Amino acid sequence: MNKLYIGNLSPSVTVEDLQRLFREKKLPAPEQILLKSGYAFVDFPDQNSAIKAIEILSGKVELHGKVIQVDYSVPKKLRSRKIQIRNIPPHLQWEVLDSLLAQYGTVENVEQVNTDTETAVVNVTYSNKEDTKVAIEKLTGHQFDNYSFKVSYIADMDAAPPDQPPRSRRVGRSSRDHGPPQPGPSGEFCPRSKQLELPLRMLVPNQYVGAIIGKDGSTIKNVTKMTQSKVNIHRKENAGAAEKPITIHSTPEGCSSACRMIMDIMQKEANETKATDEICLKILANNCLVGRLIGKEGKNLKKIEEETGTKITISSLQDLTIYNPERTITIKGSLEACCKAEAEIMKKLREAYENDCAAINQQANLIPGLNLNALGIFSSGLPVLPPAAGPRGAVPPMAPAGYNPFFSHSPHLSGLYGVPPASAIAHQHSAQEQEVVYLFIPTQAVGALIGKKGQHIKQLAHFAGASIKIAPAESPDVTMRMVIVTGTPEAQFKAQGRIFGKLKEENFFSGKEEVKLETHIKVPSCAAGRVIGKGGKTVNELQNLTSAEVIVPRDQTPDENDEVFVKISGHFFASQTAQRKIREIIQQVKQQEQKHQQGAAVSPHHSK
């Protein structure tokens, strides 16, 4: 992945010339340089270094009178389904990029790569190599706001023939039992986690990083050993930033212990250097989880502040960027109080994370074949769930059981909101019935959803493969407008998900509340009773299962199609789960009616 091809070299170029060039351009020393006549292969230590070398050198540097060309060195057998797109404008909306990528084929995965460049870089996996070939031809040089896309093949290891194990291999438990190692945020490899884990992410001021690491890494090794944690300090991330992220992988207790030790180290260093700045604890959390940490009207956060004696603030939604899907939670108070608050905050975040994991897995089962990671559901660029860990802006690629809420980054874990279990992908949704859903959004959000000259709603409809219409206002002073979405279950999921995300992105819901909308679906009047159940049992079970409010108004007059409305209120995944469960009930009622009709048609032939 980090092996580069350097072409158009003069025959007089030497290895020393290349090494000198890398030093002059402040590129890391390559691990290996293989020089041939007119070209060379160079191994860089990590993907970030390789990208930097391509951006700085290719077509821009002259060596011995010839302008050199630099790109990834990818054997033909590995030029299959994966490409890297560079020089993407940092302000480009994910929905626009999604729509562009989808024009050339089915996208299986998109991973954002954390780099030091001002522009964005993504790795894209298409479903087949034919689509990839078309995409690389069409996207190379694609212009967007005076930025010209640069596209390269990257190694698709899935396309490589499996290595034959040596004959002398000892029989026993193989490494395949644990899955391949996943590269960590710092570049090293770490074992794949056996269970879903939400690591603790901290921000520490630059001046304390050296003390946390210690001489030859002795201090951080001691923290790791004492707390049985894996601690990654992302020193190379966010060049020039005043603070660096630290990711701690461990049990909740191990994370808290490591956090306490790091806080102790910073406090000691501050005392010795007579620093005047207050030592506070800063925790990073994906925006998808923060609403539930805050709670309704800020109740959860207020309770933590009161119980721990701390002051807690959360960074603005405006600070979220293409590189940074995380909010900063700043905790001020005594060291002891900050550590108590950390435990309570992470408890809330983990609960939200686990609930989202369960919702994702349930969603994948409800809509077989739905690749949540490829959908890029929310327009803000955040995957459907939060990243498991990594440098700021890195939303992990493919986690243990499929966690990847919105978008992905360099391959070290996976965003929770992403890839559903393989069993779910294996078979496609067979009954592609067109469903109609009536979604209600704030009136003031209509313009943002439509976009300039209707561009946004057209892109959304194209992306989701659905018909999206906004019903006329019934009166000038209505506070909610009805959006009519028509499409298959997957199209409904994609369209509704994007609408929820757009409302959050445009701040129609504050950072202290989740996006909760009311949705209506029509059911045959004969099925309404089944949705309610005896004594309201079914509807109560639905509400408990999905966390959505489900109401079947009793005094409805069926319409011309003998249908009535069911009202669903809740956040996105709750609403989606409730919709799918109600559709299942409708399908069961229809099947029973068909059997009854068939039985009635057959019975006269058997009567005496």
N, C-alpha and C positions, 0 to 999 in steps of 0.2 A: 504493500500500500504506500510505503514511503520511499520506494525506489524510483529515481528519476532518470530519464534519458536526456542527455545533453548532446544536441546535434549541431551541424555546421561548424565544427571545430577545425581550425587550421592544423595541418599535419605537424606543425612545430610546437603545438601546445603540449605542455608537460603536466604531470600530476601536481607538481609544485605550483604551476601557474593557476591551476584550479583551486588549490588550497589557499593561495594568496587572495584570489578573487573572493572566496567565501569569507575570509577574514575582513577584507575591505568592506564588504557589504554587510558585515556584522551578522553573518549566518553561522549557525552552529557547525562545528567541525563534523563532516560526514563520517559515518562509521566505516565506510569503504568506498574507494574510488577505483573503478575498472576502466582504464583508458584504452581505446582502440584507435585505429586510424580514421580520424574525422568525426569520432563520436565517443561518448563515455557513458558509463552507468554509475550512478552515485546513490548510496544508501544514506538517507537522513534519519536521525533518531526518532522523529515523531511526525505525525501528519501536519501539525502546525508549521514545523520547520520546512517541510516539503512544499506546502502551499506558499509560504513566504518566499522560498527560493524561486518558484515558478513566477510569482508576481514581480519580483525584483529583477530577475535575470532575463526571462524569455523575451526576445525581440528588442531588448533595451540595452544590452551590454555588448561591447565589441571586444574581442580577444584576438590579438595578433591579426588585426585587420578584418575579421569576420564577425558579423552579428550572430550570437549564439541563440539557439532555440532550446527551450526546456519544457518538458512535459512528463507526465507519469510514464514509467516503463511498465507496460501491461502486456504479457504474452497473449497471443491471439486466442488461445483456448480460454483465457480468463476475461476476454472482452465480450461479455455476455449481456447482462441486464443492468449494470450499475454505471452511473456517470456522476461526475462532480461538476457543479455549476458555480463559477466564481464571478466576482464583480457584480453582485446583485445589489441594487440600491438598498441601504438599510431601512429606508422608509417604505419600502414596497410592502403592501398588505399581503398576508399569507393567502387570503382568498383569491387575489389576483394571480399569485404564483401558482396556486393549486389549479386554477382554471387554465392557465397557460400550459402547465405540465400535462393536464388531462387531455389536451387537444391531440396529443401524439400517441396516446395509448393508456392502458390501465396502470396506474401508479400503485405499487404495493407498499412503498415506504419512502419517507422523506426524513432525512436527518440533518439538522442544522449543525454545522461545524464551528466550534468556538475558535476564533483566530484573533490575531492582533491587527488585522486589516480593518479599514474603515467600512469596507463593503462586506456584504454577507456571503457566506459559502454554504451550499447544501449538497449532500449526497443523495441521489435519487435512484430508487430501484424500480424498474418497470417489470411487468409480468412476463415479458418475453423479449428475446434479443432483437426481434424484428422491430418492435416498438422503440426499443432503445436506439437502434440504428437511425430510425427516422428522427427521433428526438434530438440526437446529437447533431444531425445535419441541419435541422430547422432552428435549433436554439443557439448554435454557435454564431456569435456576432449579433444576436437579437438585441435590438436597441430598446432601452426603456429609460426615459428621462436623461438622455445623454450618457447613459451607462451601457456598455456593450458587453453582453454575457460572454464568458469564456468557459468552454465546456471540454471535458476530457473523460475518456474511459477510466474507470478505476477497477481494481481487481475484484472480480466476482468469484469468491472462493467456493460458492455453491456450484459453480460450473466446472470446477476442477474434478477430475476423476479421483475417487477415494484412494488413499494410499493403501497398498497391501501390507498388512501387518507382518512383521518378520516371523519366520517359522519357529524361532526359538522363544517366542513370546510365552511368558509364563501364564498358565491357566489360573484364572481367579477374577477378582473384581477389577474391571477395567476402568480407565479414566472416563469412559463414555457414561458410566453410571452418574457422573456429576455434571456432564455437559462440558463443552469446551471452556477454557478460561476466558474471562471477559476483561479487556483492558481497562484499567482504572483511570481516573481523571488525570493522574500524574504521568500516565503512560505505562506504568507497570501493570502486570496482569494479576488479577485476584480471582479466587474461585467464585463460580456462580453461586449466588445465594440460594439456599434450599427453600426459603420462604420469603414472602414479600416483606420488605423491610423499608421503613422510611428513615433514612439517616438524619442525623443532626447536622445542620449546616450553619456555620458561624461566619461572621465577618470580624477580622481583627486588624487593627492599625498596622501599617507597614513597619513602624519602629519596634514592634514587639515580635515580629516574625523570627528574627535571628535568635532571640532568647528562647522562643518556643521550640525551635529546632535544636539549639545547643551546639556545642563543638562536635563536629563530625556526626551530627544527628543524635547525639547521646540523650538529650532531654526528651525529644519526641519519641525515641525508642523506649525510654523509661515510661512515658505516658501510655504508649501502646501496650507495653508488657503489664503494667500495674492495673490497667482497666480492661485488658483483654479486648481491645478495640483496634480497628484499622483506621488510621488517621492520615488523611491526604491534605497536604498544604499546597494550594494551587498558586505557587510563587510566580509562575510564568503567565498566569492569566491576568487580563486587564492591565496591560503595561501602562504605567503612569498613574494608575489609580492609587488613592491614599490608603485603601484597605484591601486585604486579600481574603478570599474564601477558604474555609477549612471544612472538610467533609469527614464526619465521624460515623463509621459503620460499627454497630455493636447492638447489644440488647439495650432496652431503654435505660437500665441501670448503668450499663457500661458507658453509654453516651453521656449520661449525666455526670459520671465520675470523671470522664475525660474532659468534659466541659469545665468542671470544678478545678481540675489541675491546671488547665490552660489559663483560667481566670486568675488562679494563684500566681502563676508565672508572670502574667502581665502586671499584676499588682506589685509583685516584688521588684520587677524591672522598673516600674514607674517610681517606686520609692527610692531605688538606687540612683536613678537618673534625675530625681527631683522633678518629674514631669508634673505639670499643673493640670493637665486634662483629666477629667474624671474617668475612671475605668467603668465602662458600661458593657453590658452583654448585648450583642446584636445577633439575632437569629434570622436566617433566610428561609422563606417559605413560599412555595408556589402559590400564585394568586388564586388558583382553583380551591385551595383549602382555607384561605384566610377568612372568608365570609363566615364559615362555621366556627372558627376560632373566636371571632368577634361576638357572634351570637346576635339574636334579635335585639335591636336598640343598644347594642354594645354590652349586654348583660354578662356574657361569659368573661369578657376582658375586665370589666369592672370588678367582678367577683375575684378574679385572680389578683388584681391590684390590691384589693382590700385584705385578702387572706395572706398575701406575701409582703405587704408594705412596700410595694414598688410603684413606679410610674412607667406605664407602657404606652409607646406610640408606634404607629405603623405607617410606613412610607406611602405616598400618594399613588393612586392608579396611574397618574400621569408619568410616573417614573418608569413604567413598564415599556420595554423596547423590544426590538427584534432579537437582541442579544440577551435580554434580561426579563424572563417571565416571573421573577421572584420579587416579593415585597420584603422589606427589611423591618423586622420587629425589634425595636430598641427598648431595652429594659434598664431602668436606672434605679439604684438603691444600694444597700450594702451588698457585699459579695455574697453573704449567706442568703439574703433576700432574692438576689438575682438568680441564684442557683435553684431556689425553691420555685421561682416563677418559671424557669426553664423546664422543670419537670412537669408542671401543670400545662404549660403551653404545648409542649411536645405530646403530652397525653391527648389533648384535644386534636392536634394535627394528625396524630396516628389514627385516632378514631375516624376522622373524616377520610383519611387515606384508605383505611380498610373498608369503609362503607362504599367508597368509590370503586375499589377493586371488585367488591361483590357485585356492584351494579354493572360494571363492565362485563364481568363474566356472565351475568344473567342476561345482559343485552345481547351478547354474542350468541347465546343459546336461543334467544327469542327470534333473532334474525340470522339464521345460519348463513355463512358465507360473507357476513359483513366484516370488512377489515376496517376497524375503527381508526387505526393509525393513518391509513391512506386517505381517510375522509377529510382530515384537517378541519374538524367540525366547527370549531369556533374561529371567527374571523380575526381574532386578536393574535393568532399564531400560536397560542398555547394549545398543546394537545388536549385531548379530552380530560386527561388527568395530569397530576403534577409530576415533575421529573423525580426519579429516585435519588439521583445524586449527580455531582459533576460540577465543572466550572460554571460560573454564572452564565446564563444563556444557553447552557447545554441541557437540552431535554433528552434524556436517555432514549436509546433505540429499542431494545427488545428485552424486556425483563422476564423473570422466571415464568409466570403464568399469563403473561400478556398484560402489562400495565403500561399504558402510553397515552395520557390524556390528549395532547394536541400536536405535538411536533417533535422531531427527534434530532439528536446531535451526535457527536463523535461516539463510536461504538463502545461505550463502557457500561451501560446497564440499559434499561429501556424505560421509556416514559410509561407510566402506568396505563395511560390511556392509549392503547395501541393495538397490538396484535392479539386477536382472540385465539383461543386454543386451536390447535391444528385440526381437531375434530370438527370444529365449527366451520373452518374454511373449506374442509374437504368437499362438502356438498353445497350446492347453490340452492337458494330459495326457489322452490318449485312453483308455487302458486303466486304468480306475479299479478295479483289483483290490484286494480286501481282503487285506492282508498281516498276519502275526502275528510279533511280535518279543518276545523274552524278555530284559528288561533287568535287570541285577543291581545293587542299590544297598545301601549300608551299612544294617544293621538299625536303627541309631539314627536314620536319616534318614526312616524310614517315617512317623513322626508328623508331621514337617514337610511331607512330601509330601501326606499326607491332609488336614491342616489341621483346624481346629476344626469338629467335627460334619461332617467330610468336605467342607467348603466348598471348600478349595483344589483337591482332586482333581476335584471336580465342575466347577469353573471351567475347569480345565485341559482336561478332556475336551470341554467345550463349545467352548472356544477352538480346539482342534485338530481337532475333528470325529472323535475317535477313542474307542474303548472302552479304558479304563485300569483294570486290576484288579491288586491285590496278592495274590499267592499266599500261603496260610498257611505259617507257619514249619514246617519239617520236624522241628525239635527246638528246645528252649528256648534253647540256646546258639549258634545259628547267627549268623554275623557278616554274612551277606549275605542279602537277600530278593529274590525274583523279582517283577518288575513285568511284566505281560502287556499289551502294547499292540497293539490291532487296528485297522487303518484303511488308507486309501489311502497311496501314497508320500508325498504332501504332508502328510497327517495324521501319519504317522510322523515326518517331519522336524520338524514343529511340536511334537508331544508330547515326543519324545526331547530336542529342544533345550531345551525348558522344564525338563525334569527335570534335565538337566546343569546348567542355570543355577541352579536351585533349590538344588542341592547346594553349589554354589560360594557362593551368597548366604548360605546358612545356616552357612557355615564348616565343612562336613564335610570339606573339603579346604583345607589351609592356603594362605596366599598364596605359598608357595614351590613349589607344585605345581599342575599343570593337573588338571582333572577328567578322569580316565580311568576308563571303566567297561567291564565285560564284557557283551557282547550275544550272544545265541544266536539263530540263525534255522534253520528246518528246510528241508532240500533233499531232493528225491527221491533215493533211494539210487543210482539210475542216473546221477544228475548229480554225485555226490560225487567220482567219479574225474575228471570234467572240471574241477571246482574245484581239485583237487590238481594235475592235469596230469602229463605224462610226467616221471618223476623229480622231481616236486615243482615243475616249472618254472612252472606257472600260479599256484600259491599264492605262490611267491616273488615273481613279478612283481606280484601283487596287493599284497603287503606293501611292496614298493618304491614302487609307485605311490601307495598310500593312506597310508603311514606307520602303518597299523594292523597288529596281530598277528592273523594268520588261521590257525586251527588246525582241521583236520578229523580228529577222533579216528578211528584206523583200526579199532579193535576194537569198533565199535558194532553193536548189533543193531537193525535197522530196526523202527520201531513198526508199529502196525496199518495205517497209511497208507503203509507202505513208505518212510518218511522218516527221515533222520538229521540230527543237529545239526552246524552249523558255528559255531565260537566266534570272536568278533571282540573284540579289546581295543584301546582307544585313545581319544583325545580326540574330541570331538563330530564334527568334520568328517571326520576319518580314518574313524571308524566309519560315518558316513553314506555316504561314498564307497565303502567296502568293501561295505556292504550292497547298494548299487545295482549294483555290478559283479557281485556274486554273483547277484543277481536276473536280470541280463542273461544270465548263463551258463545259469541254469535255464530261461529263456525260449527260448534257442537249442536246448537239449536237447529241450524240449517240441515245438518246431516241427519238429525233425528226426524225432521219433517220429511226429508226425501225418503228415508226408510219407511216411514208411516204411509206416505203416498204410494210407494211401490208395493207395500203390503196390501193396501186397500185395492190396488189395481189387480193384484194376483188372486185375492181371496174369492171373487165370484166364480172362478174356474174350478175352485175346489169345493164350492158349496153344493149340497145335494138338493 
